[in-house]
Amino acid sequence: MSDEVLCLQGIGKTFNQGTPLESTVLRDIDLRLGRGELTALIGPSGSGKSTLLNLIGLLDVPSAGELYLQGRPTRDSDDTTRTHLRNQALGFVFQFHHLISAFSVLENVLMPLIIRSGRPSADAVELARSLLREVGLEDLADKKPTEISGGQQQRVAIARALITRPPLLLADEPTGNLDSKTAASVFELFRRINEQFGCSILVVTHDPRLAASCPRTVQLVDGRIVSDELSKSSSG
Ligand SMILES: Nc1ncnc2c1ncn2[C@@H]1O[C@H](COP(=O)(O)OP(=O)(O)OP(=O)(O)O)[C@@H](O)[C@H]1O
């Protein structure tokens, strides 16, 4: 298997194609993410960051180009294949974590496995507990999401995204509603996860300081990649 988790070739996205409302929001995007890379995606509001993340997450289909996930072309694949690939290769963390308030922290972390195969095995529960330990929340496993802070909720969402051991974790403004100190600690967690689990992480952020803490930063402007740089200050 190649060391490339993701490869975008000439990706474009046009909404409402062929209508008077047609608008092209992504053009000629070429991007490769290697195994275990931690990359920040930055750009002004409306530059196309979420649109790009939705394409990479196989939640939407490009209008042009090809998107390879773990070496497999995806553009012409059917819904079943895309769903399978999404479940097997991707983890998602969003600004609003969508934890289920009726379930405990531990059950929320287990949810992707429960959805996949019903009642979780003892091994799955042990994995969920070890992930909660990893994100510093093992003592809160039995709490409900409403009983913990926003930063802790986001850590639960990160543990949940990791339980399927995805080779690529996608995070769309995961710290958008957190104060700057908590946001920095969530990024620190991304760096640790990236080192320990070796999963590639692509994280959208508006915050230049958080982006600078990542080894690589890709910048979008008006739907095009205008820079792709390795950080000098990052330890990675
Ligand atoms: N479903 C859609 N139909 C039509 N236009 C869309 C659709 N989704 C997004 N757009 C447009 O695409 C452009 C890029 O939006 P996108 O949300 O990707 O930007 P962004 O960089 O993530 O912005 P922000 O930082 O504000 O979240 C915007 O002009 C937006 O209005």
The ligand as an ORCA input file, in Angstrom:
! r2SCAN-3c Opt
* xyz 0 1
  N     -24.391     23.894     -1.426
  C     -23.944     25.048     -1.912
  N     -24.557     25.661     -2.939
  C     -24.095     26.816     -3.461
  N     -23.013     27.464     -2.988
  C     -22.367     26.914     -1.954
  C     -22.794     25.685     -1.354
  N     -21.930     25.385     -0.336
  C     -21.030     26.387     -0.297
  N     -21.291     27.289     -1.256
  C     -20.502     28.509     -1.526
  O     -19.155     28.111     -1.713
  C     -18.270     29.120     -1.209
  C     -17.280     28.470     -0.267
  O     -17.956     28.062      0.919
  P     -17.238     27.247      2.074
  O     -18.243     27.052      3.159
  O     -16.581     26.078      1.503
  O     -16.125     28.305      2.549
  P     -15.235     28.294      3.849
  O     -13.869     28.678      3.418
  O     -15.395     27.006      4.577
  O     -15.902     29.483      4.685
  P     -15.982     29.708      6.271
  O     -14.563     29.911      6.735
  O     -16.808     30.944      6.397
  O     -16.623     28.494      6.872
  C     -19.142     30.177     -0.554
  O     -19.275     31.251     -1.448
  C     -20.460     29.478     -0.359
  O     -21.527     30.386     -0.419
*
